[in-house]
Amino acid sequence: MIKFLKSHPILFIAFVGLILRISFYLFNGEIIIRNDSATYLELAQLIASGSIVGYFGGRAPGYPLILALLGNSIVTLVIFQSLIGIISSILWYKILRHFKFAIPISIFVSLFFSSFLQVLAYENTMLIETVNLFLVTLLVFYIVKSKVLYAAFCLTFLVLLKPFYIYLPFIILLYFGYTSYNWRSFLKTKMILLILPLIAFFSWSYVNFLNTGYFVSSTYFGLNKIQNCVNFIEKAPVEYNWIKEPYLKQRKLHNVNGLGNPMCIWYAVDNGDFDYKKMSFPQLSNEFGKCADATIKNNFGLYIKQVVFLSFKEFWNVESVRPNSIEKNVFLNYLWKIEALFLRILKTIFLFLIPVYGFKFLKNKLFTVELVLILLVLAPGILQALVAYGSNARYSFPLEFIMITIVLLFIKNNFFASKNETALIK
C-alpha cells in the first residue's frame, strides 16, 4: 500500500476525494442556500445580462462572475466547487511535500482535512468559502514556489472575491522585499504583486461610485462597522437617535448571555425600522458608518474591549453551514463536534506558536516562509476584528489549513529529526 501511495499519490488523493464528495452529496441530497446566497445570485444575473448599471454595490464581482460563467446553475456550481475542493487537496499535498513531509503523512493530512464535514458542506453551499479556500491554498503554493506572476493573478482574484484581502499583497511584497538582495530587480519583478490587486480594488470601488455615489469596495461597509457597536450603541451621539433606538430595541429582543447579537442592526433593517427615511441601502449604510465612527471615537475603550474580547476571539472559533441531513443525524452531529473540538485545539496551539515565531524573527532576523504564513492568518484575525462583528469564524475557515501546516512544521522541526521521520509516520 505504501509503495502504491508513493508511486501515485495525486491519483490516490483525487480518487478518495471524489468518493468522499459523491458519498456526501448522495447522503446530504440538498444544496444549501443561505441568506447571503441571493445577493451573489443577483449580481451574477446582472453580469450575465451584460449590464450592472444601478447595482447596489454590496457584493464584489469575483464569486458572481464564476456563477455567471457557469450559467447561474446552482448544480453546476456545486460540481465546480467539488472539483476545486479536490484540487485544493492535491495542492495541500504538494505544499506539505515542499516542507519535506513524508509522502504518507502529506497524503493523510490533505485527505484528513478535506474530509471534514465543514469542508464538504461549504462545497455544497452557494457561498464563497470553497472558492476562497482554493485561492488561498493556490496563493500559498505559489508563494512557497516563488511564482510571483501567478501569485499576483491569484491575489487579484482574491481581492475581486473579497476586497477585504487587499492587505495580502502588502504582506507578500514585504516578504519578497525583505529577502531580496537586489532592489532594482525587486521593483521590476515583484511590484506586480501590489499593482494588479490595487487596480482590481480601486476599479471595483469606482464602479460602485458610479452606481451608488460612494467610492467603497462594498456598500455593506458602514453596516459592518456599526455591528462592532452593538454592546455600547446606547452611547451613540444624540443626532443618531433614529439609528440607536431601533438598534437598542433589537438588542433587547436578541440578547444572549448579556451581550447583543451582532445581527441586531440587520434585524432592524429587515424589520423596516428605517423605511420612513426613504433612503437607498447605500445611503443608509453610509449613515450607519458615520454613526459608528462617532460612537467609536467617543467610546474608544469600549470599542477596543469589543474588538479584543469578542470580535478577535470569535475569529478563532469554528463555524460551518449545517444542512438538515447533519442536524438530524446523531452520528454526524457527534462527528462534527469532535472535528470542531480538534480545530479549536489546533487553533489554540497555533496562537501559542505566534510569539514563538515572532521571537525567532527578532533573534535571527530571518523572514521565513513560515512567518509569512503566520502573518497571512494573524493579519485577517486582527483586521476583521477591527471592522466587523458577526460570523467572524468564517474569516478563518480558508486559513485553517495554514494553521495545520504551521503546527505540523513546528512538531516536525522540533521533535522529529529527518532521520527519525519513520517514527513520525508511525
C-alpha positions in Angstrom: 0.0 0.0 0.0 2.8 2.4 0.9 4.5 1.6 -2.3 1.4 2.4 -4.3 0.9 5.7 -2.4 4.5 6.7 -3.2 4.0 5.9 -6.9 0.6 7.5 -7.4 -0.1 10.0 -4.5 -2.0 12.5 -6.6 -4.2 9.9 -8.2 -5.0 8.4 -4.8 -5.9 11.8 -3.3 -8.1 12.6 -6.3 -9.8 9.2 -6.2 -10.5 9.3 -2.4 -11.6 12.9 -2.7 -14.1 12.1 -5.4 -15.5 9.2 -3.4 -15.9 11.4 -0.3 -17.7 14.1 -2.2 -20.1 11.7 -4.1 -20.9 10.0 -0.8 -21.6 13.3 1.0 -23.8 14.5 -1.9 -25.8 11.3 -2.0 -26.3 11.3 1.7 -27.0 15.0 2.0 -29.2 15.3 -1.0 -29.5 19.1 -0.8 -27.8 22.2 -2.0 -27.5 24.7 0.8 -28.8 28.2 0.2 -28.1 30.8 2.8 -29.3 34.4 3.1 -26.1 35.7 1.5 -26.6 33.4 -1.5 -29.4 35.5 -3.0 -27.1 38.6 -3.2 -24.4 36.7 -5.1 -27.0 35.3 -7.5 -28.4 38.8 -8.0 -25.1 40.2 -9.2 -24.4 37.1 -11.2 -27.7 37.6 -13.1 -26.8 41.2 -13.8 -23.3 40.2 -15.1 -24.9 37.6 -17.3 -27.3 40.3 -18.7 -24.4 42.4 -19.8 -25.0 45.4 -17.5 -24.6 46.1 -13.8 -25.9 49.7 -14.0 -27.7 50.6 -10.8 -26.3 47.7 -8.8 -26.4 48.5 -5.0 -22.7 47.6 -4.5 -23.0 45.1 -1.7 -21.0 42.2 -3.2 -17.7 42.1 -5.0 -17.8 40.6 -8.5 -15.5 37.6 -8.1 -17.9 34.9 -7.0 -20.9 36.2 -9.0 -18.6 36.2 -12.1 -18.0 32.5 -11.6 -21.7 31.9 -11.1 -22.4 33.8 -14.4 -19.8 31.8 -16.3 -21.4 28.6 -15.0 -24.8 29.7 -16.4 -26.1 30.7 -13.0 -26.8 27.0 -12.4 -26.6 26.0 -8.7 -26.0 22.3 -9.6 -23.1 23.2 -11.9 -21.7 25.5 -9.2 -21.6 22.6 -6.6 -19.9 20.3 -9.1 -17.3 23.1 -9.8 -16.8 23.7 -6.1 -16.3 19.9 -5.5 -13.7 19.8 -8.3 -11.7 22.7 -6.9 -12.1 21.1 -3.5 -10.2 18.0 -4.8 -7.6 20.3 -6.5 -7.1 22.0 -3.1 -6.4 18.7 -1.5 -3.7 18.0 -4.1 -2.2 21.4 -3.6 -2.1 20.8 0.2 -0.2 17.6 -0.5 2.3 19.4 -2.7 2.7 22.2 -0.1 3.5 19.6 2.6 5.9 17.8 0.3 7.6 21.2 -0.2 8.2 21.3 3.5 9.8 17.8 3.4 7.0 15.9 5.0 6.9 12.2 4.0 4.6 11.2 1.3 2.2 9.1 3.6 2.0 12.0 6.0 1.3 14.5 3.3 -1.4 12.3 1.8 -3.0 11.6 5.1 -3.1 15.2 6.3 -4.5 16.5 3.0 -7.3 13.9 2.9 -8.0 14.2 6.6 -8.7 17.9 6.4 -10.6 17.7 3.1 -12.9 15.1 4.7 -14.1 17.4 7.4 -17.8 18.0 7.3 -17.4 21.8 7.2 -15.3 21.5 4.0 -17.8 19.2 2.3 -20.7 21.2 3.5 -19.3 24.5 2.1 -18.7 22.8 -1.2 -22.5 22.1 -1.4 -23.4 25.7 -0.4 -23.8 28.8 -2.5 -21.2 30.8 -0.5 -17.7 32.0 -1.3 -15.9 29.8 1.3 -14.8 26.9 -1.0 -13.5 29.3 -3.8 -11.9 31.4 -1.0 -10.1 28.3 0.4 -9.0 27.2 -3.1 -7.5 30.6 -3.9 -5.8 31.0 -0.5 -4.3 27.5 -1.0 -3.2 28.3 -4.5 -1.6 31.5 -3.3 0.4 29.7 -0.6 1.5 27.2 -3.2 2.8 30.0 -5.5 4.5 31.7 -2.5 6.5 28.7 -1.5 7.4 28.0 -5.1 8.3 31.7 -5.6 6.0 32.0 -8.6 5.5 35.8 -8.5 3.4 36.4 -11.6 1.0 33.5 -10.7 0.8 34.8 -7.1 -0.1 38.3 -8.4 -3.0 36.9 -10.5 -4.2 34.8 -7.5 -4.1 37.9 -5.3 -6.0 39.9 -7.8 -8.9 37.4 -8.0 -8.9 37.1 -4.2 -9.4 40.9 -4.0 -12.3 40.6 -6.5 -13.7 37.7 -4.5 -13.4 39.6 -1.2 -12.0 43.2 -1.2 -11.0 42.7 2.5 -8.0 40.8 1.2 -6.4 44.0 -0.1 -3.9 43.7 2.8 -2.5 40.5 1.4 -0.3 42.0 -1.3 1.5 44.2 1.2 2.4 41.2 3.4 3.7 39.1 0.5 5.5 42.1 -1.0 7.2 42.7 2.3 8.4 39.1 2.4 9.9 39.2 -1.1 11.3 42.6 -0.4 12.9 41.6 2.9 14.5 38.5 1.2 15.6 40.4 -1.9 19.3 41.4 -2.3 18.7 43.5 -5.5 16.2 46.3 -5.0 16.2 47.2 -8.7 15.3 43.7 -9.6 12.7 43.6 -6.8 10.9 46.7 -8.0 11.0 45.4 -11.6 9.7 41.9 -10.9 7.8 42.0 -7.7 5.7 45.2 -7.7 3.1 43.4 -9.8 2.1 41.7 -6.6 0.8 45.0 -5.4 -0.2 46.8 -8.7 -2.7 44.2 -10.1 -4.7 43.8 -6.8 -4.8 47.6 -6.3 -6.1 48.1 -9.8 -8.8 45.5 -9.2 -9.7 47.0 -5.8 -10.0 50.6 -7.0 -11.7 49.7 -10.2 -14.5 47.9 -8.4 -14.7 50.8 -5.9 -15.1 53.2 -8.9 -17.9 51.0 -10.3 -19.7 51.3 -7.0 -19.1 55.0 -7.1 -20.8 55.3 -10.5 -23.7 53.1 -9.3 -24.2 54.4 -5.8 -22.2 57.6 -5.4 -20.0 56.0 -2.8 -16.3 55.1 -3.5 -16.2 51.9 -1.5 -15.4 48.3 -2.2 -18.7 47.3 -0.6 -21.7 49.3 0.5 -22.1 46.9 3.4 -19.0 48.5 5.0 -21.0 51.1 7.1 -23.3 48.4 8.3 -20.4 46.1 9.2 -18.8 48.9 11.2 -21.8 49.6 13.3 -22.1 45.9 14.2 -19.0 46.4 16.4 -21.0 49.0 18.4 -23.7 46.5 19.3 -22.8 46.4 23.0 -22.4 50.2 23.5 -24.7 51.7 20.9 -26.7 53.4 23.7 -23.7 55.8 23.9 -24.1 57.0 20.3 -24.5 60.8 19.8 -28.0 62.3 20.1 -28.2 63.1 16.4 -28.2 59.4 15.7 -31.1 58.5 18.0 -33.0 57.4 14.9 -30.4 54.6 14.5 -29.8 54.0 18.2 -33.4 53.4 19.2 -34.3 50.6 16.8 -30.9 49.1 17.3 -31.5 49.0 21.1 -34.9 47.5 20.6 -33.5 44.7 18.5 -30.6 44.2 21.0 -33.2 43.7 23.8 -35.0 41.1 21.7 -31.9 39.2 20.8 -29.8 39.4 23.9 -27.5 36.4 24.5 -25.8 36.0 27.9 -26.0 39.7 28.4 -24.4 40.5 25.0 -26.1 41.9 22.0 -26.5 39.6 18.9 -24.2 41.0 16.2 -27.0 40.7 13.7 -29.3 43.2 15.6 -28.8 46.0 13.1 -29.6 43.7 10.3 -32.8 42.7 12.0 -33.7 46.4 12.4 -33.2 46.9 8.7 -35.2 43.8 7.7 -37.9 44.9 10.1 -38.3 48.1 8.1 -37.4 50.3 11.1 -35.6 52.8 8.8 -38.0 52.7 5.8 -39.5 56.0 6.8 -36.2 57.7 6.0 -36.7 56.9 2.3 -33.0 56.1 1.9 -31.4 53.7 -0.5 -29.4 50.9 1.1 -26.0 52.5 0.2 -27.2 55.8 1.8 -28.4 54.0 4.9 -25.2 52.0 5.3 -23.2 55.3 4.9 -25.2 56.8 7.8 -24.5 53.7 9.8 -20.8 54.2 9.1 -20.9 57.8 10.3 -22.8 56.8 13.5 -20.2 54.0 14.1 -17.3 56.4 13.6 -18.7 58.9 16.0 -19.7 56.3 18.6 -16.3 54.6 18.5 -14.4 57.9 18.7 -16.2 58.8 21.9 -16.0 55.3 23.4 -12.7 54.0 22.1 -12.0 51.9 25.3 -15.3 50.1 24.8 -14.5 49.6 21.1 -11.1 48.0 21.9 -12.8 45.8 24.5 -15.3 44.7 21.9 -12.5 44.1 19.3 -10.2 42.1 21.6 -12.6 40.1 23.7 -15.4 39.4 21.2 -14.6 40.1 17.6 -10.9 38.8 17.7 -11.9 35.9 20.0 -14.7 34.9 17.6 -12.2 34.6 14.7 -10.6 31.6 16.4 -13.9 29.8 16.8 -15.2 27.2 14.4 -18.2 27.8 12.2 -19.9 25.8 9.4 -23.1 25.6 7.5 -25.3 22.8 8.8 -27.5 21.0 6.3 -30.6 19.2 7.6 -29.1 15.8 7.0 -26.3 16.6 9.5 -28.7 18.2 12.0 -30.9 15.1 12.0 -28.2 12.5 12.1 -26.9 11.7 15.6 -23.6 10.2 14.4 -22.7 13.1 12.1 -23.6 15.6 14.8 -21.2 13.9 17.2 -18.6 13.7 14.4 -18.9 17.4 13.7 -18.5 18.2 17.5 -15.3 16.1 17.5 -14.0 17.8 14.4 -14.8 21.2 15.8 -13.1 20.4 19.1 -10.0 19.3 17.1 -9.9 22.5 15.1 -10.3 24.6 18.3 -7.4 22.8 19.9 -5.3 23.3 16.8 -6.1 27.0 16.6 -5.2 27.4 20.3 -1.8 25.7 19.6 -1.3 28.0 16.6 -2.0 31.0 18.8 0.7 29.9 21.2 3.2 29.5 18.3 2.7 33.1 17.0 5.0 34.6 19.7 7.5 31.7 19.3 8.0 32.5 15.6 8.0 36.2 16.4 10.8 35.7 18.8 12.7 33.7 16.3 12.4 36.6 13.8 13.6 39.1 16.3 16.5 36.9 17.2 17.7 35.7 13.8 16.3 38.5 11.6 15.1 35.8 9.1 11.8 36.4 7.3 11.0 32.8 6.7 8.1 31.4 4.7 6.6 30.1 7.9 6.5 33.6 9.3 4.7 34.7 6.1 2.1 32.0 6.6 1.6 33.1 10.2 1.0 36.7 9.1 -1.4 35.5 6.5 -3.5 34.2 9.4 -2.8 36.8 12.1 -3.4 39.9 9.9 -7.0 39.0 8.9 -7.7 37.9 12.5 -6.8 41.5 13.6 -8.3 43.4 10.7 -11.6 41.6 10.6 -12.0 42.3 14.3 -11.5 46.0 13.7 -14.2 46.3 11.1 -16.8 43.6 11.7 -18.5 41.6 14.4 -20.6 38.6 13.4 -19.7 35.3 11.6 -16.0 36.1 12.3 -15.1 32.4 12.4 -15.9 32.2 8.6 -13.0 34.5 8.0 -10.7 31.9 9.5 -12.1 28.9 7.6 -9.9 29.4 4.4 -6.9 29.8 6.7 -7.3 26.6 8.8 -5.0 24.5 6.6 -2.3 27.1 7.0 -2.7 26.7 10.8 -2.5 22.9 10.5 0.7 23.2 8.4 2.4 25.5 10.9 1.6 23.3 13.8 2.9 20.2 12.0 6.0 22.1 10.9 6.8 23.1 14.4 6.3 19.5 15.7 8.4 18.1 12.8 11.3 20.6 13.2 11.5 20.5 16.9 10.6 16.9 17.9 11.5 14.8 14.9 14.8 14.9 13.2 14.7 14.0 9.5 16.5 10.7 10.3 13.6 9.8 12.6 10.8 10.6 10.1 9.8 6.9 10.1 8.8 7.4 13.8 6.6 10.3 12.8 4.9 8.3 10.1 4.2 5.5 12.6 
